[in-house]
């Protein structure tokens, strides 16, 4: 396997440019943040190339936090770099996230995948922590395999916020994380799921002023054959347009956009 390192910076630059162009075109007041998924490659040379580009990080396991600490020690990232902690959180992962937060990392946002994680994350921590909620998307009809997605169901999120977060002095809700198994595709399933996600965001934003970010996950396809054809610029423009229209119609402030 060969990795052509300059292509990494080139692609990150293109993603930033396309989002910037779309946001300017539609008068979108939020900011765009590119997050690198550590699980895509932990290889030092790849990560050194990635972090030349002022990007943020998405983690999925305990040893990813060790990598984050190492990157900080080497000056590749700072305390202001967003660290989004996804994935199932076993004891060591929880402990490492807590260590990152108590060590002064300002922008660490654990993404809640189930109802128990808030108590696990806040146990023994005196600081108020920022959190996100992962939406458990519904499977695409006739998807070739069923996966039990991590996250909280669309219909349960507002109630979960009211019950476990609104009066909780230990946590502050900042982000909704929307991710679907088939990736970002121009089809009815993707646009329908995005529309449902925006309804949840709007309903939450009305009762949760601290909510200001939407992570639309990953899944932009990569070229792996000569017959590959995908209009990234159109998809990004359409996503920003639909988010802006939905928020304007509901008279709520647009959110910052994160992708992975």
DRENNU-47155 format. One record per residue (C-alpha): residue number from 1; residue in three letters; chain; x, y, z. Coordinates in Angstrom, 2 decimals. Example, Ala and Ser with C-alpha at 12.3 -4.5 7.8 and 13.67 -1.06 7.14 Angstrom:
<nr 1 rest ala kette A c1 12.30 c2 -4.50 c3 7.80>
<nr 2 rest ser kette A c1 13.67 c2 -1.06 c3 7.14>
***
This chain:
<nr 1 rest unk kette A c1 0.00 c2 0.00 c3 0.00>
<nr 2 rest unk kette A c1 1.32 c2 3.44 c3 -0.96>
<nr 3 rest unk kette A c1 0.13 c2 6.70 c3 0.58>
<nr 4 rest unk kette A c1 0.90 c2 9.82 c3 -1.42>
<nr 5 rest unk kette A c1 1.11 c2 12.33 c3 1.44>
<nr 6 rest unk kette A c1 0.62 c2 15.63 c3 -0.47>
<nr 7 rest unk kette A c1 -2.80 c2 14.36 c3 -1.63>
<nr 8 rest unk kette A c1 -3.99 c2 14.41 c3 2.00>
<nr 9 rest unk kette A c1 -3.37 c2 18.15 c3 2.38>
<nr 10 rest unk kette A c1 -4.82 c2 18.76 c3 -1.08>
<nr 11 rest unk kette A c1 -8.08 c2 16.98 c3 -0.23>
<nr 12 rest unk kette A c1 -8.42 c2 18.72 c3 3.16>
<nr 13 rest unk kette A c1 -7.88 c2 22.05 c3 1.37>
<nr 14 rest unk kette A c1 -10.60 c2 21.20 c3 -1.17>
<nr 15 rest unk kette A c1 -13.11 c2 20.28 c3 1.56>
<nr 16 rest unk kette A c1 -12.45 c2 23.55 c3 3.39>
<nr 17 rest unk kette A c1 -12.75 c2 25.53 c3 0.14>
<nr 18 rest unk kette A c1 -16.03 c2 23.88 c3 -0.89>
<nr 19 rest unk kette A c1 -17.64 c2 24.49 c3 2.51>
<nr 20 rest unk kette A c1 -16.35 c2 28.06 c3 2.62>
<nr 21 rest unk kette A c1 -17.71 c2 28.75 c3 -0.89>
<nr 22 rest unk kette A c1 -21.12 c2 27.25 c3 -0.06>
<nr 23 rest unk kette A c1 -21.38 c2 29.16 c3 3.23>
<nr 24 rest unk kette A c1 -20.54 c2 32.46 c3 1.53>
<nr 25 rest unk kette A c1 -22.98 c2 31.78 c3 -1.30>
<nr 26 rest unk kette A c1 -25.89 c2 31.09 c3 1.07>
<nr 27 rest unk kette A c1 -24.98 c2 33.73 c3 3.68>
<nr 28 rest unk kette A c1 -24.41 c2 30.98 c3 6.25>
<nr 29 rest unk kette A c1 -23.31 c2 32.47 c3 9.57>
<nr 30 rest unk kette A c1 -21.76 c2 29.34 c3 11.12>
<nr 31 rest unk kette A c1 -18.18 c2 28.06 c3 10.84>
<nr 32 rest unk kette A c1 -16.83 c2 24.85 c3 9.30>
<nr 33 rest unk kette A c1 -14.49 c2 22.43 c3 11.10>
<nr 34 rest unk kette A c1 -12.71 c2 19.49 c3 9.47>
<nr 35 rest unk kette A c1 -12.08 c2 16.56 c3 11.85>
<nr 36 rest unk kette A c1 -9.57 c2 13.82 c3 11.11>
<nr 37 rest unk kette A c1 -10.70 c2 10.30 c3 12.15>
<nr 38 rest unk kette A c1 -7.78 c2 8.66 c3 13.91>
<nr 39 rest unk kette A c1 -9.17 c2 5.23 c3 12.95>
<nr 40 rest unk kette A c1 -8.57 c2 5.97 c3 9.25>
<nr 41 rest unk kette A c1 -4.81 c2 5.79 c3 9.90>
<nr 42 rest unk kette A c1 -2.67 c2 5.99 c3 13.03>
<nr 43 rest unk kette A c1 0.50 c2 6.09 c3 10.92>
<nr 44 rest unk kette A c1 2.79 c2 8.90 c3 12.11>
<nr 45 rest unk kette A c1 3.68 c2 10.21 c3 8.63>
<nr 46 rest unk kette A c1 0.00 c2 10.39 c3 7.65>
<nr 47 rest unk kette A c1 -0.99 c2 12.22 c3 10.85>
<nr 48 rest unk kette A c1 1.92 c2 14.66 c3 10.61>
<nr 49 rest unk kette A c1 0.71 c2 15.56 c3 7.11>
<nr 50 rest unk kette A c1 -2.91 c2 15.93 c3 8.29>
<nr 51 rest unk kette A c1 -2.05 c2 18.32 c3 11.12>
<nr 52 rest unk kette A c1 -0.28 c2 20.75 c3 8.84>
<nr 53 rest unk kette A c1 -3.78 c2 21.88 c3 7.85>
<nr 54 rest unk kette A c1 -5.36 c2 23.34 c3 11.03>
<nr 55 rest unk kette A c1 -7.79 c2 20.47 c3 11.51>
<nr 56 rest unk kette A c1 -9.47 c2 18.78 c3 14.47>
<nr 57 rest unk kette A c1 -9.75 c2 15.17 c3 15.65>
<nr 58 rest unk kette A c1 -12.40 c2 12.46 c3 16.02>
<nr 59 rest unk kette A c1 -11.47 c2 9.53 c3 18.28>
<nr 60 rest unk kette A c1 -13.07 c2 6.13 c3 18.80>
<nr 61 rest unk kette A c1 -11.03 c2 4.29 c3 21.46>
<nr 62 rest unk kette A c1 -8.85 c2 4.69 c3 24.55>
<nr 63 rest unk kette A c1 -5.47 c2 4.64 c3 22.80>
<nr 64 rest unk kette A c1 -6.62 c2 7.45 c3 20.48>
<nr 65 rest unk kette A c1 -6.48 c2 9.73 c3 23.52>
<nr 66 rest unk kette A c1 -2.85 c2 8.68 c3 24.10>
<nr 67 rest unk kette A c1 -2.17 c2 9.74 c3 20.50>
<nr 68 rest unk kette A c1 -3.91 c2 13.08 c3 21.16>
<nr 69 rest unk kette A c1 -1.71 c2 13.68 c3 24.22>
<nr 70 rest unk kette A c1 1.38 c2 12.83 c3 22.17>
<nr 71 rest unk kette A c1 0.34 c2 15.22 c3 19.38>
<nr 72 rest unk kette A c1 -0.08 c2 17.97 c3 21.98>
<nr 73 rest unk kette A c1 3.34 c2 17.32 c3 23.47>
<nr 74 rest unk kette A c1 4.88 c2 17.57 c3 20.01>
<nr 75 rest unk kette A c1 3.09 c2 20.84 c3 19.21>
<nr 76 rest unk kette A c1 0.99 c2 19.36 c3 16.38>
<nr 77 rest unk kette A c1 -2.28 c2 20.38 c3 18.07>
<nr 78 rest unk kette A c1 -3.25 c2 22.66 c3 20.97>
<nr 79 rest unk kette A c1 -5.79 c2 22.80 c3 23.82>
<nr 80 rest unk kette A c1 -8.12 c2 24.61 c3 21.42>
<nr 81 rest unk kette A c1 -8.20 c2 21.73 c3 18.92>
<nr 82 rest unk kette A c1 -11.62 c2 20.06 c3 18.96>
<nr 83 rest unk kette A c1 -11.43 c2 16.44 c3 20.13>
<nr 84 rest unk kette A c1 -14.72 c2 14.64 c3 19.39>
<nr 85 rest unk kette A c1 -14.87 c2 11.36 c3 21.31>
<nr 86 rest unk kette A c1 -17.11 c2 8.84 c3 19.55>
<nr 87 rest unk kette A c1 -17.44 c2 5.10 c3 19.95>
<nr 88 rest unk kette A c1 -18.42 c2 2.77 c3 22.76>
<nr 89 rest unk kette A c1 -16.76 c2 4.02 c3 25.93>
<nr 90 rest unk kette A c1 -15.19 c2 1.30 c3 28.04>
<nr 91 rest unk kette A c1 -13.56 c2 2.12 c3 31.39>
<nr 92 rest unk kette A c1 -10.13 c2 3.03 c3 30.04>
<nr 93 rest unk kette A c1 -11.59 c2 5.25 c3 27.30>
<nr 94 rest unk kette A c1 -13.72 c2 7.06 c3 29.92>
<nr 95 rest unk kette A c1 -10.69 c2 7.52 c3 32.17>
<nr 96 rest unk kette A c1 -8.58 c2 8.91 c3 29.31>
<nr 97 rest unk kette A c1 -11.31 c2 11.34 c3 28.24>
<nr 98 rest unk kette A c1 -11.65 c2 12.56 c3 31.82>
<nr 99 rest unk kette A c1 -7.87 c2 13.00 c3 32.02>
<nr 100 rest unk kette A c1 -7.89 c2 15.10 c3 28.86>
<nr 101 rest unk kette A c1 -10.66 c2 17.34 c3 30.23>
<nr 102 rest unk kette A c1 -9.23 c2 17.75 c3 33.75>
<nr 103 rest unk kette A c1 -5.82 c2 18.40 c3 32.16>
<nr 104 rest unk kette A c1 -7.23 c2 21.59 c3 30.68>
<nr 105 rest unk kette A c1 -8.25 c2 20.62 c3 27.15>
<nr 106 rest unk kette A c1 -10.90 c2 23.23 c3 26.37>
<nr 107 rest unk kette A c1 -12.55 c2 21.67 c3 23.33>
<nr 108 rest unk kette A c1 -12.97 c2 18.00 c3 24.19>
<nr 109 rest unk kette A c1 -16.55 c2 16.92 c3 23.39>
<nr 110 rest unk kette A c1 -17.52 c2 13.33 c3 24.28>
<nr 111 rest unk kette A c1 -20.40 c2 12.22 c3 22.02>
<nr 112 rest unk kette A c1 -23.04 c2 10.36 c3 24.05>
<nr 113 rest unk kette A c1 -23.98 c2 7.03 c3 22.47>
<nr 114 rest unk kette A c1 -26.34 c2 5.67 c3 25.13>
<nr 115 rest unk kette A c1 -28.25 c2 6.73 c3 28.24>
<nr 116 rest unk kette A c1 -25.59 c2 5.57 c3 30.73>
<nr 117 rest unk kette A c1 -22.60 c2 7.49 c3 29.40>
<nr 118 rest unk kette A c1 -23.33 c2 10.86 c3 31.03>
<nr 119 rest unk kette A c1 -23.06 c2 9.40 c3 34.54>
<nr 120 rest unk kette A c1 -19.92 c2 7.44 c3 33.62>
<nr 121 rest unk kette A c1 -18.20 c2 10.52 c3 32.15>
<nr 122 rest unk kette A c1 -19.09 c2 12.93 c3 34.96>
<nr 123 rest unk kette A c1 -18.35 c2 10.55 c3 37.86>
<nr 124 rest unk kette A c1 -15.57 c2 12.12 c3 39.94>
<nr 125 rest unk kette A c1 -15.16 c2 15.20 c3 37.71>
<nr 126 rest unk kette A c1 -15.78 c2 18.64 c3 39.22>
<nr 127 rest unk kette A c1 -15.64 c2 20.55 c3 35.95>
<nr 128 rest unk kette A c1 -18.72 c2 21.08 c3 33.81>
<nr 129 rest unk kette A c1 -18.11 c2 19.23 c3 30.55>
<nr 130 rest unk kette A c1 -19.37 c2 19.84 c3 27.04>
<nr 131 rest unk kette A c1 -21.09 c2 16.87 c3 25.41>
<nr 132 rest unk kette A c1 -22.71 c2 15.89 c3 22.13>
<nr 133 rest unk kette A c1 -25.48 c2 13.40 c3 21.37>
<nr 134 rest unk kette A c1 -25.22 c2 10.87 c3 18.57>
<nr 135 rest unk kette A c1 -28.44 c2 10.33 c3 16.63>
<nr 136 rest unk kette A c1 -29.09 c2 6.66 c3 15.87>
<nr 137 rest unk kette A c1 -30.09 c2 6.87 c3 12.22>
<nr 138 rest unk kette A c1 -32.56 c2 4.43 c3 10.74>
<nr 139 rest unk kette A c1 -31.25 c2 1.82 c3 8.31>
<nr 140 rest unk kette A c1 -31.63 c2 2.37 c3 4.60>
<nr 141 rest unk kette A c1 -34.43 c2 0.15 c3 3.24>
<nr 142 rest unk kette A c1 -32.97 c2 -3.13 c3 1.91>
<nr 143 rest unk kette A c1 -29.50 c2 -2.27 c3 3.23>
<nr 144 rest unk kette A c1 -27.44 c2 -5.44 c3 2.77>
<nr 145 rest unk kette A c1 -26.65 c2 -5.88 c3 6.45>
<nr 146 rest unk kette A c1 -28.26 c2 -4.63 c3 9.63>
<nr 147 rest unk kette A c1 -26.11 c2 -2.88 c3 12.18>
<nr 148 rest unk kette A c1 -27.33 c2 -1.86 c3 15.59>
<nr 149 rest unk kette A c1 -26.24 c2 1.77 c3 15.39>
<nr 150 rest unk kette A c1 -24.93 c2 3.46 c3 18.48>
<nr 151 rest unk kette A c1 -26.82 c2 6.55 c3 19.51>
<nr 152 rest unk kette A c1 -30.18 c2 7.82 c3 20.74>
<nr 153 rest unk kette A c1 -33.24 c2 7.46 c3 18.48>
<nr 154 rest unk kette A c1 -34.66 c2 10.56 c3 16.77>
<nr 155 rest unk kette A c1 -37.89 c2 10.40 c3 18.76>
<nr 156 rest unk kette A c1 -36.13 c2 10.06 c3 22.12>
<nr 157 rest unk kette A c1 -33.57 c2 12.86 c3 21.97>
<nr 158 rest unk kette A c1 -35.65 c2 15.83 c3 23.17>
<nr 159 rest unk kette A c1 -37.04 c2 13.77 c3 26.06>
<nr 160 rest unk kette A c1 -33.51 c2 12.54 c3 26.90>
<nr 161 rest unk kette A c1 -32.32 c2 16.17 c3 27.02>
<nr 162 rest unk kette A c1 -35.20 c2 17.23 c3 29.29>
<nr 163 rest unk kette A c1 -34.74 c2 14.25 c3 31.61>
<nr 164 rest unk kette A c1 -30.96 c2 13.89 c3 31.91>
<nr 165 rest unk kette A c1 -29.25 c2 17.06 c3 30.64>
<nr 166 rest unk kette A c1 -31.34 c2 20.22 c3 31.06>
<nr 167 rest unk kette A c1 -31.03 c2 20.44 c3 34.86>
<nr 168 rest unk kette A c1 -27.72 c2 18.57 c3 35.04>
<nr 169 rest unk kette A c1 -25.09 c2 20.98 c3 36.39>
<nr 170 rest unk kette A c1 -22.24 c2 18.71 c3 35.25>
<nr 171 rest unk kette A c1 -22.88 c2 18.83 c3 31.48>
<nr 172 rest unk kette A c1 -23.48 c2 21.31 c3 28.72>
<nr 173 rest unk kette A c1 -24.98 c2 20.13 c3 25.40>
<nr 174 rest unk kette A c1 -23.03 c2 21.57 c3 22.43>
<nr 175 rest unk kette A c1 -23.42 c2 19.19 c3 19.51>
<nr 176 rest unk kette A c1 -25.66 c2 16.78 c3 17.64>
<nr 177 rest unk kette A c1 -23.86 c2 14.08 c3 15.68>
<nr 178 rest unk kette A c1 -25.62 c2 12.78 c3 12.56>
<nr 179 rest unk kette A c1 -24.12 c2 9.81 c3 10.72>
<nr 180 rest unk kette A c1 -25.64 c2 7.28 c3 8.35>
<nr 181 rest unk kette A c1 -24.22 c2 3.93 c3 7.32>
<nr 182 rest unk kette A c1 -24.25 c2 4.42 c3 3.55>
<nr 183 rest unk kette A c1 -22.31 c2 7.67 c3 3.61>
<nr 184 rest unk kette A c1 -23.22 c2 11.00 c3 2.03>
<nr 185 rest unk kette A c1 -25.04 c2 10.21 c3 -1.20>
<nr 186 rest unk kette A c1 -27.42 c2 12.15 c3 -3.41>
<nr 187 rest unk kette A c1 -30.44 c2 9.94 c3 -2.83>
<nr 188 rest unk kette A c1 -33.84 c2 10.17 c3 -1.15>
<nr 189 rest unk kette A c1 -32.68 c2 8.20 c3 1.89>
<nr 190 rest unk kette A c1 -29.85 c2 10.61 c3 2.73>
<nr 191 rest unk kette A c1 -31.93 c2 13.78 c3 2.28>
<nr 192 rest unk kette A c1 -34.80 c2 12.28 c3 4.30>
<nr 193 rest unk kette A c1 -32.48 c2 11.38 c3 7.21>
<nr 194 rest unk kette A c1 -30.85 c2 14.85 c3 7.09>
<nr 195 rest unk kette A c1 -34.32 c2 16.45 c3 7.20>
<nr 196 rest unk kette A c1 -35.25 c2 14.39 c3 10.29>
<nr 197 rest unk kette A c1 -31.96 c2 15.34 c3 11.93>
<nr 198 rest unk kette A c1 -32.61 c2 19.06 c3 11.31>
<nr 199 rest unk kette A c1 -36.06 c2 18.78 c3 12.90>
<nr 200 rest unk kette A c1 -34.43 c2 17.33 c3 16.02>
<nr 201 rest unk kette A c1 -31.79 c2 20.09 c3 16.02>
<nr 202 rest unk kette A c1 -34.43 c2 22.81 c3 15.69>
<nr 203 rest unk kette A c1 -36.62 c2 21.37 c3 18.48>
<nr 204 rest unk kette A c1 -33.58 c2 21.04 c3 20.76>
<nr 205 rest unk kette A c1 -32.18 c2 24.49 c3 19.95>
<nr 206 rest unk kette A c1 -35.44 c2 26.11 c3 21.07>
<nr 207 rest unk kette A c1 -35.01 c2 24.71 c3 24.59>
<nr 208 rest unk kette A c1 -31.19 c2 24.41 c3 24.70>
<nr 209 rest unk kette A c1 -29.36 c2 27.69 c3 23.94>
<nr 210 rest unk kette A c1 -25.90 c2 26.09 c3 24.37>
<nr 211 rest unk kette A c1 -26.46 c2 23.74 c3 21.38>
<nr 212 rest unk kette A c1 -24.56 c2 25.32 c3 18.50>
<nr 213 rest unk kette A c1 -22.91 c2 22.56 c3 16.42>
<nr 214 rest unk kette A c1 -23.93 c2 19.80 c3 14.03>
<nr 215 rest unk kette A c1 -21.52 c2 17.00 c3 13.12>
<nr 216 rest unk kette A c1 -22.68 c2 15.51 c3 9.80>
<nr 217 rest unk kette A c1 -20.10 c2 12.75 c3 10.12>
<nr 218 rest unk kette A c1 -18.17 c2 11.26 c3 7.27>
<nr 219 rest unk kette A c1 -18.89 c2 9.21 c3 4.25>
<nr 220 rest unk kette A c1 -17.87 c2 11.37 c3 1.31>
<nr 221 rest unk kette A c1 -16.74 c2 8.60 c3 -1.04>
<nr 222 rest unk kette A c1 -13.19 c2 8.37 c3 -2.37>
<nr 223 rest unk kette A c1 -12.08 c2 7.52 c3 -5.87>
<nr 224 rest unk kette A c1 -11.27 c2 3.81 c3 -6.04>
<nr 225 rest unk kette A c1 -11.91 c2 3.13 c3 -9.74>
<nr 226 rest unk kette A c1 -11.54 c2 4.93 c3 -13.07>
<nr 227 rest unk kette A c1 -15.33 c2 4.99 c3 -13.40>
<nr 228 rest unk kette A c1 -15.73 c2 7.05 c3 -10.19>
<nr 229 rest unk kette A c1 -17.99 c2 10.08 c3 -10.50>
<nr 230 rest unk kette A c1 -19.10 c2 12.18 c3 -7.52>
<nr 231 rest unk kette A c1 -19.89 c2 15.88 c3 -7.41>
<nr 232 rest unk kette A c1 -18.55 c2 16.91 c3 -3.99>
<nr 233 rest unk kette A c1 -19.11 c2 20.62 c3 -4.61>
<nr 234 rest unk kette A c1 -22.79 c2 20.13 c3 -5.47>
<nr 235 rest unk kette A c1 -23.42 c2 17.89 c3 -2.42>
<nr 236 rest unk kette A c1 -21.76 c2 20.32 c3 0.01>
<nr 237 rest unk kette A c1 -23.64 c2 23.26 c3 -1.51>
<nr 238 rest unk kette A c1 -26.95 c2 21.39 c3 -1.23>
<nr 239 rest unk kette A c1 -26.31 c2 20.31 c3 2.39>
<nr 240 rest unk kette A c1 -25.53 c2 23.90 c3 3.45>
<nr 241 rest unk kette A c1 -28.54 c2 25.19 c3 1.50>
<nr 242 rest unk kette A c1 -30.95 c2 22.71 c3 3.14>
<nr 243 rest unk kette A c1 -29.62 c2 23.40 c3 6.64>
<nr 244 rest unk kette A c1 -29.90 c2 27.17 c3 6.10>
<nr 245 rest unk kette A c1 -33.46 c2 26.94 c3 4.73>
<nr 246 rest unk kette A c1 -34.62 c2 24.69 c3 7.60>
<nr 247 rest unk kette A c1 -33.11 c2 26.96 c3 10.28>
<nr 248 rest unk kette A c1 -34.37 c2 30.17 c3 8.66>
<nr 249 rest unk kette A c1 -37.90 c2 28.77 c3 8.32>
<nr 250 rest unk kette A c1 -37.86 c2 27.79 c3 12.00>
<nr 251 rest unk kette A c1 -36.24 c2 31.11 c3 12.99>
<nr 252 rest unk kette A c1 -33.37 c2 29.46 c3 14.84>
<nr 253 rest unk kette A c1 -29.68 c2 30.30 c3 14.50>
<nr 254 rest unk kette A c1 -27.69 c2 28.13 c3 12.08>
<nr 255 rest unk kette A c1 -25.08 c2 25.87 c3 13.62>
<nr 256 rest unk kette A c1 -21.35 c2 25.31 c3 13.16>
<nr 257 rest unk kette A c1 -20.73 c2 22.35 c3 10.84>
<nr 258 rest unk kette A c1 -18.27 c2 19.54 c3 11.59>
<nr 259 rest unk kette A c1 -17.35 c2 16.75 c3 9.16>
<nr 260 rest unk kette A c1 -15.08 c2 13.76 c3 9.59>
***
